[in-house]
Amino acid sequence: MCTLVRKTVWEQVGGLDEQIPGCEDWEFWIRVTQTDWQFFHISETLFDYRIRQGSLSDFTNLETDDRIYAYIYAKHARTIREQYQINLKKARLYDKAIEQPFRYFFKFIFNKYFKKTKDKV
């Protein structure tokens, strides 16, 4: 895990879960997303990580992978399902926008600038 994390974030979510070697950073970030902390991404390569045979991130044992994924899913099923639903909705909207780009452009403009909200009615 090559990131800078505030100590208070680390303490709030309880650090890394060492039950899942090789995926503890993924699970850590899932827990961070369940808080009010914000992320900042630097769009520049500052670190290079190579995966070699025997690395913790070398997932060649599918049985181990399945157990790790099942553990993470069991621990965060609600969050994973919620994010899946959000991403599925976005993907469907994207597909519709690709099929009819002008319709969705004008729909966006109308909803953003002309549609009355329930509060104003």
N, C-alpha and C positions, 0 to 999 in steps of 0.2 A: 504494500500500500504506500504509494508515493504521494502523500498529500500533507498539507498543513491543516491541523485541526485545533480549534481552541480547546484548552484543557477543560473548560466548563461543559463543552459539548461531549467530550470523551467521558467525563464523570456522569453527566446526565443520562447518557444511554448505556453506561456500564462497560465501556471499552469493547474489546473483541471477545466474541464467544469462541473459546478454544475447542469446543466440541466438534468443530468442522474445519479441520486443517485444509488450507488452500482456498477456502471460500469465506473465511471469517470477515474479510473486508466487504464483500458483497452484503453479507448479513448486517454488518455494522451500518452500512449506508441505508439499508432498508429501515433500520431503527431511527436513523437521523431524519429520514424523510417524514417520520411520524411525529416530529417535533416542529417547533416554529422556526428553527434555524434556517438560514438562507445559504445557498451555495454560490460560489464565484468560480467561474471556469476561465483559465488562462489559455487562450488559443495559440499556444506555442509549445513545441516539444521541449521539455526541460529534463526529461528522464527517459532512458531507454531500458526496457526490461526484456530480456531474452528468456524464452522458455526452452529448457533442455530436458532430455530424458531424466527423470528423477526429481525434477522441480516440483514444488508443491502445487503449482498451477498446471502440471502436465496431467490432464484428465484422460488417461488411456484405459483406466479400469472402470468400465461402465457400471458395474455393480456398486462400486464405491460412489460414483457420481449419483446414481439413483438414490442411495441412502442419504447423501448430503442434500440433494434437492428436496427429498421428502421431508427431511428435518427442517429445512428453511421454510418450505411451504406450510408445514404444520404450525410453525412458530408465527408465520406472518400471512396466513391464508386470507384474512379480511383485506389487508392492504394490497396484496397481490391481485385479488379479485376486483377491488375497486379500481386499481390502475389499469387492469386489463379492460374493464368496461369503458373507462375514459379513452384509452388508446384505440379501442375498437370503434367507438363513436367517431373519433377524429379520422380514422382510416376510411370509414364509410363516407363521411363528408368530403374527404379528399377525393375519393373515387367519383362521387357525384359531380364535384367541381371540375374534375378532368373531363367528364363526359359532356357537361354543359357549362363551360367557363363563364360565358356572358351572363347567364341566368344567376349564377352564384355571386358574381361580382356585383350585379345590381341589387340582389337580395341583401348582400352585406352592406352596401351603401344605404339602402332604404332602412334597414334595421339600426344602423349606427346613427343616422342623421335625421330620419323622418318619423320613425315609429314612435307612437306615444307609449309611455310606460304606464303601468297600472296606477302609480302614485299620482300622475298628472291628470288622470281621467276624473 
